[in-house]
Amino acid sequence: MWGFACARGAVSRAVSWYPHEVVRNLHLKTAFALCLLFALASRAPAGVIFDVPHAPPGLIDNLTARSGLEAEPCDAPLWKVQRLFRSTEDDLRPALHAFGYYAAQIDKHLRRDAECWHATIEVALGARTTISARDIDIAGEARDDPELAKVIADLPLSVGTPLNHADYETIKERLRQFAAERGYLDFTFTRRELRVHPERAQAEVLLAADSGPRYRFGPLSFSEQRLDEDFVHRLAGLHEGEPYDARAVAALDRKLSDSGYFQRVEVRPQRNRADGRAIPVEVTLEPAKRQAWKAGIGYATDTGPRVSLSYENRFVNRRGHRFESALSVSPVLSTLGADYVVPGEDPQVQNYAFGGALTHESTDTSDSDSASLHARYTYKTVRWTSSRFIELLHERSTVGSDDTTATLLMPGVAWDRTVADNLLRTNRGYRVNLELRGAFEGLLSTASMFRVQAGAKGIYRLGNAGRVTARADAGILIGDSTGDLPASLRFFAGGDNSVRGYAYKSLGPVDASGDVVGGRNLLTTSLEYEHPVHGDDWWAAAFVDAGNAFDTDRIELRAGYGVGLRWYSPIGRVRLDVAVPDDTRDDYWRLHFGLGADL
């Protein structure tokens, strides 16, 4: 056996029977390392036990941090431990005062055994000081700022609440932060008092400040880039002379970053260069690439495997005009579309699009080929996105045994709204949409019709358990015989996002031969429950869908029900469902697969 004895930094080696060659080869640094390890182990901190009944959160940690004994090891000199023990009350009083305990009683005990010393600190907290008055007076232009009242209402230490010195500091910091964010750059406190009356266990918060005048936005300057400066100013939406607001600065950064014209945006308010209380703002912009190509592949049960290719020219000219085109090819649905986009007066919320599309669709119930031209004006508000459009559609379609060729000039309007806490993984949210369009025979149209289509979907998570998803879609078609209208304007049901258990667009009124020909009305609903089965990424689902497309003389609802699996991948929810139709003449069960956002 061999061992080490360490004293005053020297190392001595004791050897019994172990070979001398091995001992001589033992490196001196290894010996020192072992000695240091043993020394550290012997200097492990001793324990201080705090017995504080009904202690509020954070108080024990505060007492521990203030205790001088806490860091002393077991082999600390006795005189040092006793000196620190005697000063325990003086050390702990500030920690108790910070939480409003000014009448606390401290009882302490110290003992030492053969291995270590031990201290027990018993604290009887007594009455906790509460706030009897809070007076916050802000003079200057901020007095009439409606945001100030909201800030003051949310401040801690309202009358009747327990005193906490950290909350008092929080009040001052939040007022300073409010002043900086709202442009009161000359904000100064003229009174800062926290009056404590230990004998009454009460305290008063007395604060006064002068905000001074509110600063304004000065000149807005941009680095050199490809777009006209006038257009970039409209894109930014921030104007010289407006009251300074840090949220407006953040919104400026977000607007420019989300516009698609820039790959890097840096906004710098120059507060130190304020001239006449006007703060200049410098914006550095790094343009995005002029041209962008994207390719993708996908799969859905309704359309089968799909490949897509898109192209965008972000800088057709210096006025921010864009050109966008996309191609999507699948066995069921293939489209080729292009749009020339012109920003409106406020580019963030308005744009005009002029374009066209070619579409081929081949389902179990119809085949169609169409060409369309359209002009669209889109306007976004805080709650809704609305669009007004006019579309010229020429379509040839075969539905059942009927061949139809139709040309329709259709003006229309549409609204949609989506609200969600997270678009890719929604716990609470909803989507609603409505579209109206019509055509009049003789006005570049071969038929007259008026079409309404609406949809809604809501998601609600039940605490930490599963979530419920409800969906409803409806449509009405008024006008000439459906035989005069192309397949794309008739209503069909069935498929991944309709009545599962039935094939895509396989439900609707039938002709004399039993072929589905589409209907004037649509009504489908769905109710689904999902529950996590492995972490928060894998979920199991059970659902029931019901509805159909129908004419007014005959309503025949169909239902599908089943179970499914959900995987919340980084790019969206992957959905796999097994659904059984209530009519099993064609299919006993059907598999449905999809990928995309919840709403």
ZAFI-252270 format. One record per residue (C-alpha): chain; x, y negated, z negated; residue number from 1; residue in one letter. Coordinates in nm, 3 decimals. Example, Ala and Ser with C-alpha at 12.3 -4.5 7.8 and 13.67 -1.06 7.14 Angstrom:
<nodes>
A;1.230;0.450;-0.780;1;A
A;1.367;0.106;-0.714;2;S
</nodes>
This chain:
<nodes>
A;0.000;0.000;0.000;1;M
A;0.105;-0.363;0.046;2;W
A;-0.019;-0.693;-0.092;3;G
A;0.054;-1.065;-0.105;4;F
A;0.100;-1.310;-0.389;5;A
A;0.071;-1.682;-0.302;6;C
A;0.191;-1.956;-0.533;7;A
A;0.297;-2.316;-0.461;8;R
A;0.310;-2.245;-0.089;9;G
A;0.559;-1.957;-0.114;10;A
A;0.495;-1.602;0.005;11;V
A;0.629;-1.296;-0.167;12;S
A;0.578;-0.946;-0.038;13;R
A;0.540;-0.637;-0.252;14;A
A;0.585;-0.301;-0.086;15;V
A;0.515;0.043;-0.228;16;S
A;0.560;0.335;0.009;17;W
A;0.478;0.168;0.348;18;Y
A;0.766;0.188;0.601;19;P
A;1.014;-0.098;0.564;20;H
A;1.025;-0.151;0.942;21;E
A;0.656;-0.238;0.951;22;V
A;0.686;-0.482;0.659;23;V
A;0.986;-0.655;0.816;24;R
A;0.790;-0.699;1.140;25;N
A;0.501;-0.872;0.963;26;L
A;0.510;-1.228;1.088;27;H
A;0.541;-1.497;0.826;28;L
A;0.252;-1.696;0.987;29;K
A;0.019;-1.403;0.931;30;T
A;0.106;-1.403;0.567;31;A
A;0.032;-1.772;0.533;32;F
A;-0.303;-1.725;0.713;33;A
A;-0.407;-1.452;0.471;34;L
A;-0.307;-1.665;0.175;35;C
A;-0.512;-1.955;0.308;36;L
A;-0.815;-1.728;0.356;37;L
A;-0.793;-1.602;-0.004;38;F
A;-0.747;-1.957;-0.131;39;A
A;-1.055;-2.086;0.051;40;L
A;-1.259;-1.794;-0.075;41;A
A;-1.159;-1.875;-0.432;42;S
A;-1.263;-2.240;-0.385;43;R
A;-1.620;-2.168;-0.276;44;A
A;-1.854;-2.441;-0.407;45;P
A;-2.041;-2.367;-0.725;46;A
A;-2.417;-2.393;-0.747;47;G
A;-2.626;-2.681;-0.879;48;V
A;-2.988;-2.586;-0.939;49;I
A;-3.254;-2.857;-0.919;50;F
A;-3.582;-2.784;-1.095;51;D
A;-3.827;-3.051;-0.974;52;V
A;-4.195;-2.949;-0.995;53;P
A;-4.421;-3.102;-0.727;54;H
A;-4.132;-3.259;-0.538;55;A
A;-4.239;-3.422;-0.209;56;P
A;-4.066;-3.309;0.113;57;P
A;-3.711;-3.441;0.139;58;G
A;-3.659;-3.529;-0.227;59;L
A;-3.453;-3.219;-0.317;60;I
A;-3.227;-3.278;-0.016;61;D
A;-3.183;-3.640;-0.123;62;N
A;-3.094;-3.537;-0.479;63;L
A;-2.846;-3.280;-0.351;64;T
A;-2.676;-3.535;-0.128;65;A
A;-2.642;-3.783;-0.418;66;R
A;-2.506;-3.530;-0.667;67;S
A;-2.131;-3.556;-0.718;68;G
A;-2.122;-3.204;-0.864;69;L
A;-2.251;-3.034;-0.552;70;E
A;-1.916;-3.031;-0.369;71;A
A;-1.700;-2.909;-0.660;72;E
A;-1.564;-2.550;-0.639;73;P
A;-1.560;-2.293;-0.915;74;C
A;-1.194;-2.353;-0.998;75;D
A;-1.235;-2.731;-1.033;76;A
A;-1.072;-2.868;-1.353;77;P
A;-1.306;-2.864;-1.649;78;L
A;-1.247;-3.232;-1.725;79;W
A;-1.357;-3.327;-1.370;80;K
A;-1.674;-3.115;-1.384;81;V
A;-1.766;-3.265;-1.723;82;Q
A;-1.705;-3.622;-1.601;83;R
A;-1.926;-3.570;-1.296;84;L
A;-2.188;-3.399;-1.513;85;F
A;-2.203;-3.700;-1.746;86;R
A;-2.264;-3.933;-1.450;87;S
A;-2.544;-3.715;-1.306;88;T
A;-2.824;-3.948;-1.414;89;E
A;-2.656;-4.252;-1.259;90;D
A;-2.601;-4.054;-0.938;91;D
A;-2.959;-3.928;-0.910;92;L
A;-3.155;-4.241;-1.007;93;R
A;-3.116;-4.406;-0.661;94;P
A;-3.240;-4.086;-0.493;95;A
A;-3.549;-4.084;-0.717;96;L
A;-3.611;-4.457;-0.670;97;H
A;-3.598;-4.411;-0.293;98;A
A;-3.910;-4.192;-0.321;99;F
A;-4.086;-4.424;-0.566;100;G
A;-4.010;-4.238;-0.890;101;Y
A;-3.893;-4.505;-1.136;102;Y
A;-4.007;-4.333;-1.454;103;A
A;-3.855;-3.990;-1.396;104;A
A;-3.701;-3.801;-1.689;105;Q
A;-3.380;-3.604;-1.627;106;I
A;-3.274;-3.309;-1.844;107;D
A;-2.943;-3.144;-1.758;108;K
A;-2.754;-2.833;-1.872;109;H
A;-2.397;-2.721;-1.804;110;L
A;-2.239;-2.386;-1.881;111;R
A;-1.931;-2.196;-1.769;112;R
A;-1.863;-1.824;-1.755;113;D
A;-1.556;-1.622;-1.656;114;A
A;-1.617;-1.679;-1.286;115;E
A;-1.763;-2.028;-1.242;116;C
A;-1.947;-2.323;-1.391;117;W
A;-2.323;-2.367;-1.352;118;H
A;-2.539;-2.679;-1.376;119;A
A;-2.919;-2.700;-1.402;120;T
A;-3.091;-3.032;-1.346;121;I
A;-3.453;-3.051;-1.457;122;E
A;-3.651;-3.354;-1.339;123;V
A;-3.996;-3.457;-1.463;124;A
A;-4.103;-3.697;-1.191;125;L
A;-4.371;-3.891;-1.376;126;G
A;-4.598;-4.140;-1.199;127;A
A;-4.506;-4.227;-0.844;128;R
A;-4.505;-4.592;-0.745;129;T
A;-4.774;-4.685;-0.493;130;T
A;-4.820;-4.988;-0.269;131;I
A;-5.051;-5.248;-0.425;132;S
A;-5.007;-5.514;-0.154;133;A
A;-4.859;-5.541;0.193;134;R
A;-4.823;-5.880;0.358;135;D
A;-4.667;-5.897;0.705;136;I
A;-4.676;-6.244;0.858;137;D
A;-4.538;-6.298;1.209;138;I
A;-4.519;-6.657;1.332;139;A
A;-4.444;-6.773;1.685;140;G
A;-4.593;-6.657;2.015;141;E
A;-4.611;-6.295;1.898;142;A
A;-4.888;-6.388;1.654;143;R
A;-5.141;-6.383;1.941;144;D
A;-4.994;-6.078;2.115;145;D
A;-5.263;-5.803;2.114;146;P
A;-4.991;-5.536;2.098;147;E
A;-4.869;-5.670;1.761;148;L
A;-5.194;-5.577;1.586;149;A
A;-5.160;-5.219;1.716;150;K
A;-4.802;-5.197;1.587;151;V
A;-4.892;-5.332;1.242;152;I
A;-5.190;-5.096;1.215;153;A
A;-4.960;-4.796;1.270;154;D
A;-4.691;-4.905;1.023;155;L
A;-4.632;-4.695;0.708;156;P
A;-4.675;-4.816;0.348;157;L
A;-5.032;-4.930;0.370;158;S
A;-5.205;-5.023;0.044;159;V
A;-5.252;-4.720;-0.182;160;G
A;-4.981;-4.502;-0.024;161;T
A;-4.673;-4.380;-0.218;162;P
A;-4.359;-4.591;-0.200;163;L
A;-4.074;-4.461;0.013;164;N
A;-3.777;-4.690;0.068;165;H
A;-3.704;-4.524;0.404;166;A
A;-4.053;-4.624;0.520;167;D
A;-3.977;-4.984;0.422;168;Y
A;-3.673;-4.977;0.650;169;E
A;-3.888;-4.817;0.919;170;T
A;-4.130;-5.111;0.906;171;I
A;-3.849;-5.359;0.971;172;K
A;-3.701;-5.148;1.249;173;E
A;-4.035;-5.106;1.428;174;R
A;-4.098;-5.480;1.419;175;L
A;-3.752;-5.545;1.563;176;R
A;-3.815;-5.281;1.829;177;Q
A;-4.151;-5.436;1.916;178;F
A;-3.988;-5.777;1.956;179;A
A;-3.713;-5.640;2.181;180;A
A;-3.958;-5.444;2.399;181;E
A;-4.200;-5.736;2.440;182;R
A;-3.938;-6.000;2.510;183;G
A;-3.925;-6.190;2.180;184;Y
A;-3.550;-6.203;2.186;185;L
A;-3.521;-6.477;1.921;186;D
A;-3.707;-6.269;1.661;187;F
A;-3.572;-6.322;1.307;188;T
A;-3.695;-6.227;0.961;189;F
A;-3.754;-6.522;0.730;190;T
A;-3.859;-6.310;0.433;191;R
A;-3.776;-5.951;0.339;192;R
A;-3.891;-5.842;-0.005;193;E
A;-3.984;-5.514;-0.162;194;L
A;-4.102;-5.598;-0.513;195;R
A;-4.121;-5.298;-0.746;196;V
A;-4.297;-5.310;-1.085;197;H
A;-4.190;-4.988;-1.261;198;P
A;-4.400;-5.058;-1.568;199;E
A;-4.716;-5.058;-1.352;200;R
A;-4.590;-4.804;-1.097;201;A
A;-4.675;-5.050;-0.823;202;Q
A;-4.485;-5.218;-0.540;203;A
A;-4.546;-5.501;-0.293;204;E
A;-4.417;-5.524;0.063;205;V
A;-4.367;-5.888;0.164;206;L
A;-4.230;-5.957;0.511;207;L
A;-4.232;-6.268;0.727;208;A
A;-4.069;-6.335;1.062;209;A
A;-4.057;-6.591;1.339;210;D
A;-4.080;-6.428;1.681;211;S
A;-3.994;-6.740;1.876;212;G
A;-4.116;-6.772;2.236;213;P
A;-4.166;-6.475;2.466;214;R
A;-3.908;-6.446;2.742;215;Y
A;-4.004;-6.395;3.106;216;R
A;-3.873;-6.195;3.396;217;F
A;-3.628;-6.398;3.600;218;G
A;-3.510;-6.332;3.956;219;P
A;-3.524;-5.969;4.072;220;L
A;-3.221;-5.880;4.286;221;S
A;-3.155;-5.556;4.477;222;F
A;-2.837;-5.405;4.610;223;S
A;-2.804;-5.391;4.986;224;E
A;-3.010;-5.112;5.143;225;Q
A;-3.203;-5.011;5.457;226;R
A;-3.541;-5.167;5.378;227;L
A;-3.658;-5.526;5.404;228;D
A;-3.624;-5.706;5.074;229;E
A;-3.985;-5.821;5.094;230;D
A;-4.101;-5.459;5.120;231;F
A;-3.882;-5.350;4.828;232;V
A;-4.029;-5.633;4.617;233;H
A;-4.379;-5.506;4.698;234;R
A;-4.267;-5.153;4.620;235;L
A;-4.130;-5.265;4.283;236;A
A;-4.447;-5.449;4.182;237;G
A;-4.257;-5.672;3.937;238;L
A;-4.274;-6.048;3.981;239;H
A;-4.059;-6.332;3.858;240;E
A;-4.228;-6.530;3.582;241;G
A;-4.424;-6.240;3.432;242;E
A;-4.387;-6.188;3.054;243;P
A;-4.097;-5.957;2.974;244;Y
A;-4.196;-5.604;2.879;245;D
A;-3.961;-5.306;2.846;246;A
A;-4.242;-5.078;2.967;247;R
A;-4.256;-5.277;3.290;248;A
A;-3.882;-5.218;3.332;249;V
A;-3.933;-4.843;3.284;250;A
A;-4.227;-4.851;3.529;251;A
A;-4.008;-5.031;3.784;252;L
A;-3.750;-4.754;3.761;253;D
A;-4.020;-4.487;3.793;254;R
A;-4.195;-4.652;4.089;255;K
A;-3.876;-4.687;4.289;256;L
A;-3.760;-4.334;4.201;257;S
A;-4.096;-4.180;4.294;258;D
A;-4.130;-4.370;4.621;259;S
A;-3.915;-4.118;4.810;260;G
A;-3.694;-4.388;4.964;261;Y
A;-3.411;-4.368;4.709;262;F
A;-3.206;-4.090;4.556;263;Q
A;-3.067;-4.307;4.274;264;R
A;-3.218;-4.608;4.098;265;V
A;-3.054;-4.811;3.821;266;E
A;-3.243;-5.104;3.664;267;V
A;-3.045;-5.343;3.442;268;R
A;-3.215;-5.641;3.269;269;P
A;-2.947;-5.906;3.210;270;Q
A;-3.055;-6.031;2.867;271;R
A;-2.720;-6.197;2.801;272;N
A;-2.769;-6.405;3.115;273;R
A;-3.113;-6.537;3.026;274;A
A;-3.153;-6.886;3.167;275;D
A;-3.432;-7.099;3.027;276;G
A;-3.581;-6.786;2.866;277;R
A;-3.589;-6.610;3.204;278;A
A;-3.419;-6.269;3.212;279;I
A;-3.275;-6.176;3.553;280;P
A;-3.305;-5.811;3.657;281;V
A;-3.050;-5.636;3.875;282;E
A;-3.149;-5.317;4.058;283;V
A;-2.896;-5.083;4.219;284;T
A;-3.049;-4.861;4.486;285;L
A;-2.890;-4.568;4.664;286;E
A;-3.099;-4.473;4.970;287;P
A;-3.218;-4.119;5.022;288;A
A;-3.124;-3.942;5.343;289;K
A;-3.310;-4.072;5.645;290;R
A;-3.421;-3.725;5.759;291;Q
A;-3.528;-3.428;5.550;292;A
A;-3.606;-3.071;5.655;293;W
A;-3.769;-2.811;5.433;294;K
A;-3.838;-2.444;5.500;295;A
A;-4.029;-2.195;5.292;296;G
A;-4.187;-1.853;5.279;297;I
A;-4.487;-1.734;5.081;298;G
A;-4.765;-1.485;5.052;299;Y
A;-5.133;-1.497;4.959;300;A
A;-5.398;-1.232;4.994;301;T
A;-5.624;-1.465;5.193;302;D
A;-5.368;-1.555;5.457;303;T
A;-5.099;-1.286;5.429;304;G
A;-4.727;-1.366;5.461;305;P
A;-4.656;-1.727;5.549;306;R
A;-4.357;-1.924;5.676;307;V
A;-4.347;-2.303;5.677;308;S
A;-4.127;-2.579;5.809;309;L
A;-4.159;-2.951;5.742;310;S
A;-3.979;-3.262;5.865;311;Y
A;-3.977;-3.617;5.730;312;E
A;-3.822;-3.938;5.856;313;N
A;-3.824;-4.173;5.558;314;R
A;-3.694;-4.478;5.742;315;F
A;-3.872;-4.518;6.075;316;V
A;-3.814;-4.891;6.035;317;N
A;-3.719;-5.145;5.768;318;R
A;-4.084;-5.198;5.670;319;R
A;-4.102;-4.856;5.505;320;G
A;-4.294;-4.669;5.774;321;H
A;-4.257;-4.290;5.757;322;R
A;-4.316;-3.995;5.987;323;F
A;-4.415;-3.656;5.846;324;E
A;-4.475;-3.326;6.020;325;S
A;-4.540;-2.974;5.897;326;A
A;-4.579;-2.629;6.055;327;L
A;-4.729;-2.329;5.875;328;S
A;-4.768;-1.985;6.035;329;V
A;-4.952;-1.681;5.896;330;S
A;-5.160;-1.396;6.043;331;P
A;-5.485;-1.565;5.933;332;V
A;-5.422;-1.941;5.936;333;L
A;-5.163;-2.139;6.133;334;S
A;-5.141;-2.519;6.147;335;T
A;-4.923;-2.786;6.302;336;L
A;-4.977;-3.141;6.183;337;G
A;-4.810;-3.480;6.202;338;A
A;-4.874;-3.819;6.037;339;D
A;-4.738;-4.169;6.084;340;Y
A;-4.766;-4.337;5.743;341;V
A;-4.779;-4.716;5.697;342;V
A;-4.754;-4.853;5.340;343;P
A;-5.026;-5.095;5.230;344;G
A;-4.990;-5.431;5.057;345;E
A;-4.916;-5.242;4.735;346;D
A;-4.716;-4.942;4.862;347;P
A;-4.750;-4.758;4.532;348;Q
A;-5.128;-4.725;4.560;349;V
A;-5.218;-4.793;4.923;350;Q
A;-5.123;-4.639;5.255;351;N
A;-5.260;-4.584;5.605;352;Y
A;-5.201;-4.257;5.792;353;A
A;-5.254;-4.191;6.163;354;F
A;-5.204;-3.840;6.294;355;G
A;-5.333;-3.518;6.435;356;G
A;-5.338;-3.145;6.381;357;A
A;-5.367;-2.816;6.569;358;L
A;-5.523;-2.524;6.381;359;T
A;-5.579;-2.156;6.456;360;H
A;-5.775;-1.939;6.213;361;E
A;-5.867;-1.574;6.251;362;S
A;-6.069;-1.409;5.972;363;T
A;-6.285;-1.098;5.947;364;D
A;-6.586;-1.313;6.035;365;T
A;-6.465;-1.578;6.281;366;S
A;-6.195;-1.698;6.517;367;D
A;-6.138;-2.066;6.588;368;S
A;-5.895;-2.303;6.759;369;D
A;-5.917;-2.674;6.695;370;S
A;-5.744;-3.002;6.770;371;A
A;-5.805;-3.318;6.571;372;S
A;-5.702;-3.683;6.550;373;L
A;-5.752;-3.886;6.236;374;H
A;-5.699;-4.222;6.071;375;A
A;-5.704;-4.239;5.692;376;R
A;-5.680;-4.511;5.427;377;Y
A;-5.583;-4.389;5.077;378;T
A;-5.613;-4.594;4.761;379;Y
A;-5.507;-4.482;4.413;380;K
A;-5.641;-4.624;4.089;381;T
A;-5.551;-4.528;3.733;382;V
A;-5.819;-4.256;3.735;383;R
A;-5.912;-4.174;4.093;384;W
A;-5.758;-4.126;4.434;385;T
A;-6.002;-4.225;4.707;386;S
A;-5.970;-4.205;5.083;387;S
A;-6.175;-4.330;5.375;388;R
A;-6.121;-4.159;5.704;389;F
A;-6.245;-4.102;6.055;390;I
A;-6.169;-3.776;6.234;391;E
A;-6.223;-3.669;6.595;392;L
A;-6.248;-3.289;6.602;393;L
A;-6.266;-3.060;6.906;394;H
A;-6.307;-2.693;6.816;395;E
A;-6.380;-2.368;6.993;396;R
A;-6.493;-2.087;6.767;397;S
A;-6.641;-1.741;6.778;398;T
A;-6.863;-1.651;6.484;399;V
A;-7.032;-1.315;6.503;400;G
A;-7.160;-1.285;6.860;401;S
A;-7.185;-1.663;6.921;402;D
A;-6.927;-1.876;7.098;403;D
A;-6.938;-2.245;7.010;404;T
A;-6.755;-2.543;7.155;405;T
A;-6.810;-2.865;6.965;406;A
A;-6.674;-3.217;6.958;407;T
A;-6.749;-3.432;6.655;408;L
A;-6.653;-3.785;6.553;409;L
A;-6.681;-3.783;6.174;410;M
A;-6.634;-4.080;5.945;411;P
A;-6.609;-3.986;5.578;412;G
A;-6.497;-4.067;5.227;413;V
A;-6.340;-3.853;4.955;414;A
A;-6.254;-3.886;4.588;415;W
A;-6.046;-3.663;4.365;416;D
A;-5.910;-3.678;4.013;417;R
A;-5.672;-3.452;3.822;418;T
A;-5.599;-3.485;3.450;419;V
A;-5.362;-3.239;3.282;420;A
A;-5.111;-3.224;3.000;421;D
A;-4.885;-3.021;3.231;422;N
A;-4.963;-2.955;3.597;423;L
A;-4.753;-2.636;3.618;424;L
A;-4.862;-2.492;3.283;425;R
A;-5.185;-2.654;3.176;426;T
A;-5.321;-2.619;2.823;427;N
A;-5.590;-2.881;2.867;428;R
A;-5.696;-3.041;3.190;429;G
A;-5.946;-3.064;3.470;430;Y
A;-5.982;-3.140;3.841;431;R
A;-6.282;-3.279;4.027;432;V
A;-6.321;-3.360;4.396;433;N
A;-6.597;-3.475;4.629;434;L
A;-6.603;-3.526;5.008;435;E
A;-6.876;-3.670;5.230;436;L
A;-6.863;-3.668;5.610;437;R
A;-7.107;-3.694;5.895;438;G
A;-7.153;-3.711;6.273;439;A
A;-7.420;-3.842;6.507;440;F
A;-7.504;-3.677;6.838;441;E
A;-7.431;-3.905;7.130;442;G
A;-7.162;-4.098;6.945;443;L
A;-6.872;-3.889;7.079;444;L
A;-7.040;-3.589;6.911;445;S
A;-7.222;-3.284;7.042;446;T
A;-7.433;-3.247;6.725;447;A
A;-7.562;-3.446;6.429;448;S
A;-7.482;-3.341;6.076;449;M
A;-7.410;-3.459;5.721;450;F
A;-7.181;-3.249;5.501;451;R
A;-7.114;-3.270;5.126;452;V
A;-6.857;-3.057;4.945;453;Q
A;-6.765;-3.079;4.576;454;A
A;-6.552;-2.882;4.333;455;G
A;-6.452;-2.883;3.966;456;A
A;-6.214;-2.681;3.752;457;K
A;-6.136;-2.701;3.382;458;G
A;-5.878;-2.537;3.157;459;I
A;-5.888;-2.527;2.776;460;Y
A;-5.644;-2.344;2.551;461;R
A;-5.777;-2.206;2.224;462;L
A;-5.504;-2.312;1.981;463;G
A;-5.211;-2.071;1.999;464;N
A;-5.430;-1.795;2.141;465;A
A;-5.552;-1.758;2.496;466;G
A;-5.715;-2.007;2.728;467;R
A;-6.040;-2.032;2.918;468;V
A;-6.065;-2.142;3.282;469;T
A;-6.395;-2.234;3.445;470;A
A;-6.446;-2.324;3.812;471;R
A;-6.739;-2.425;4.032;472;A
A;-6.765;-2.519;4.401;473;D
A;-7.072;-2.635;4.591;474;A
A;-7.160;-2.758;4.939;475;G
A;-7.455;-2.877;5.144;476;I
A;-7.483;-2.908;5.522;477;L
A;-7.773;-3.106;5.668;478;I
A;-7.849;-3.146;6.038;479;G
A;-7.868;-2.944;6.355;480;D
A;-7.858;-2.565;6.370;481;S
A;-7.541;-2.413;6.233;482;T
A;-7.505;-2.244;6.571;483;G
A;-7.416;-2.586;6.715;484;D
A;-7.142;-2.645;6.458;485;L
A;-6.788;-2.505;6.462;486;P
A;-6.672;-2.244;6.211;487;A
A;-6.461;-2.494;6.013;488;S
A;-6.772;-2.690;5.909;489;L
A;-6.988;-2.395;5.804;490;R
A;-6.974;-2.254;5.453;491;F
A;-6.831;-1.911;5.370;492;F
A;-6.747;-1.745;5.037;493;A
A;-6.506;-1.477;4.926;494;G
A;-6.132;-1.470;4.868;495;G
A;-5.863;-1.560;4.615;496;D
A;-6.019;-1.891;4.510;497;N
A;-6.383;-1.799;4.563;498;S
A;-6.550;-1.469;4.477;499;V
A;-6.271;-1.220;4.413;500;R
A;-6.342;-0.862;4.509;501;G
A;-6.444;-0.976;4.858;502;Y
A;-6.224;-1.060;5.155;503;A
A;-6.149;-1.418;5.259;504;Y
A;-6.462;-1.584;5.408;505;K
A;-6.646;-1.251;5.425;506;S
A;-6.962;-1.368;5.247;507;L
A;-7.249;-1.570;5.393;508;G
A;-7.569;-1.540;5.597;509;P
A;-7.566;-1.272;5.866;510;V
A;-7.714;-1.260;6.217;511;D
A;-7.929;-0.987;6.370;512;A
A;-7.619;-0.773;6.426;513;S
A;-7.516;-0.797;6.061;514;G
A;-7.220;-1.028;6.133;515;D
A;-7.150;-1.305;5.882;516;V
A;-7.210;-1.640;6.056;517;V
A;-7.175;-1.890;5.772;518;G
A;-7.437;-2.094;5.593;519;G
A;-7.568;-2.440;5.517;520;R
A;-7.507;-2.414;5.142;521;N
A;-7.233;-2.294;4.913;522;L
A;-7.230;-2.216;4.542;523;L
A;-6.954;-2.023;4.366;524;T
A;-6.854;-2.010;4.000;525;T
A;-6.585;-1.840;3.798;526;S
A;-6.508;-1.780;3.430;527;L
A;-6.171;-1.644;3.325;528;E
A;-5.993;-1.572;2.999;529;Y
A;-5.615;-1.536;2.976;530;E
A;-5.416;-1.414;2.675;531;H
A;-5.037;-1.407;2.621;532;P
A;-4.893;-1.057;2.604;533;V
A;-4.516;-1.121;2.611;534;H
A;-4.385;-1.453;2.489;535;G
A;-4.548;-1.749;2.661;536;D
A;-4.459;-1.647;3.017;537;D
A;-4.657;-1.325;3.065;538;W
A;-5.034;-1.325;3.025;539;W
A;-5.319;-1.079;3.084;540;A
A;-5.649;-1.199;3.228;541;A
A;-6.011;-1.089;3.260;542;A
A;-6.256;-1.267;3.487;543;F
A;-6.595;-1.270;3.655;544;V
A;-6.678;-1.461;3.976;545;D
A;-7.019;-1.514;4.131;546;A
A;-7.178;-1.700;4.422;547;G
A;-7.225;-1.696;4.796;548;N
A;-7.280;-1.907;5.105;549;A
A;-7.648;-1.910;5.205;550;F
A;-7.930;-2.078;5.392;551;D
A;-8.226;-2.222;5.210;552;T
A;-8.462;-1.946;5.320;553;D
A;-8.257;-1.672;5.159;554;R
A;-8.024;-1.680;4.856;555;I
A;-7.827;-1.364;4.781;556;E
A;-7.561;-1.400;4.512;557;L
A;-7.259;-1.171;4.494;558;R
A;-7.031;-1.104;4.197;559;A
A;-6.680;-0.978;4.146;560;G
A;-6.504;-0.894;3.823;561;Y
A;-6.169;-0.759;3.719;562;G
A;-5.843;-0.797;3.534;563;V
A;-5.513;-0.957;3.624;564;G
A;-5.157;-1.041;3.528;565;L
A;-5.003;-1.390;3.513;566;R
A;-4.635;-1.486;3.518;567;W
A;-4.545;-1.848;3.458;568;Y
A;-4.231;-1.879;3.667;569;S
A;-4.015;-2.194;3.691;570;P
A;-4.186;-2.285;4.020;571;I
A;-4.544;-2.218;3.917;572;G
A;-4.792;-1.953;3.813;573;R
A;-4.778;-1.615;3.990;574;V
A;-5.120;-1.449;3.984;575;R
A;-5.202;-1.082;4.053;576;L
A;-5.563;-0.968;4.019;577;D
A;-5.751;-0.643;4.072;578;V
A;-6.116;-0.720;4.143;579;A
A;-6.420;-0.497;4.193;580;V
A;-6.716;-0.626;4.400;581;P
A;-7.073;-0.562;4.296;582;D
A;-7.135;-0.435;4.650;583;D
A;-6.895;-0.145;4.709;584;T
A;-7.011;-0.047;5.059;585;R
A;-6.696;-0.193;5.217;586;D
A;-6.441;-0.203;4.931;587;D
A;-6.428;-0.029;4.594;588;Y
A;-6.163;-0.273;4.473;589;W
A;-5.944;-0.546;4.612;590;R
A;-5.602;-0.687;4.524;591;L
A;-5.558;-1.067;4.507;592;H
A;-5.222;-1.242;4.487;593;F
A;-5.139;-1.613;4.468;594;G
A;-4.871;-1.861;4.366;595;L
A;-4.925;-2.223;4.268;596;G
A;-5.013;-2.478;4.003;597;A
A;-5.297;-2.416;3.757;598;D
A;-5.509;-2.701;3.888;599;L
</nodes>
